[in-house]
Amino acid sequence: MNTTQLQKRVSFSFAGYGHQRVVITFRGKQYSCTSTNTSATDRISDDNDGINHDSYYKTKKQAFMSLFNECKQKNNLR
């Protein structure tokens, strides 16, 4: 998947201090989970599309994939 496809399949919103509610679309259905991966959500929300050397995730695609895979794992999806 490329970044544009991931943007359509992954969304997140505030769920509490340090927690984000992540919703993914996988095989035509929506699944949700709660994540504490603020590094990924901060990287996605960053308006600077260049390389952010302060972030664990060097690209937005890496951050989206991390949230996508975390939510798949928490919902026992393969």
N, C-alpha and C positions, 0 to 999 in steps of 0.2 A: 504494500500500500504506500502511496505517496502522501505528502503532508496534507494536500487538499482533501483526499479521501478520508484521512484520519480526522480532519476538522469536522467533517459531516457525521462521523461515527462516534465521536467522543465529545461530551460536554461535561462541565462541572460547575457547581455553585457552592456558595458558602453554607456549611452545615453546623458550624460552631467553631470555637477558638481552636485553630490549628487543624481543623477537619474540613474536608471538601466532599460533597456528594458528587460522585462520578456516575454518569449514565452513558452506557455504550450501546450501540446497535450491532448485534452479532447474529448472522443468519436470519435477518428479517425481524428479530425480536429485540426488545429493549431490556437491559439488565442494569441494575444499579448497585453501588457499594459505597462505603465511606472510606476515604483515603486520608492519610496524614502526610502524603508526599508533597510537601509545600515547595520543594525544589522544582518539581515538574510543573506545578500550577503557576509558580512564579515565572518560570522560563516561557511558558505558553503565553502568559499575560504580558510579557515584556514586549514593548513596541519596537525595540531595537532588533532588527532581523539579522544583524551581523553576529559574529561569534562573541558570546559573552563569556569571558575567561573566568568570571567569578562563579559561574553556575556549574553544577555537576553535569548538566545536560548541555552539550555543545550546540545542538540544533533543536528546533521545535518538534521535529519528527521523533527524535529520541524521547522527548518528554511525553508526547502523545502516546507512543508505543508503550512506555512504561505504565501509564495510567490504564491503557487498554488491556495490557497483559495482567495487571494487578486485579482489575475488575473481572476478567475472565477466570482467573485463579480463584477468587473469592466466591464466584458463582459456580465453581466446578465445571467449567466449560472447556472443551478441548478444541 
